């Protein structure tokens, strides 16, 4: 069973930075695109960023220029560096991968940026 475990969330003041990590196990990590989603209270889950196996990246317009996704295949880990955080970035952040047609989610990590 594939497992995705996020870490790195927390409380940070507006303008601050956090780095989220997602460690994958029981999967050939390097072959798969990895994604970060987030869900704010009362809102739908939204795609924040994607990194392909070839390290191509995409970002939601709301985070472009502030967030950076990366991966370390040797560590089976994907990262999300979040800079210039805003109150509207407050959400639970989830790691996601689709592997052989099945969807896998991490348990989520809370990011809170007080207004």
Secondary structure by P-SEA (a helix, b strand, c coil): cbbbbbcccccccccbbbbbbbbbccccccccccbbbbbccccccccccccccccbbbbcccccccbbbbbcccccbbbbbbcccccccccbbbbbbbcccbbbbccbbbbbbcc
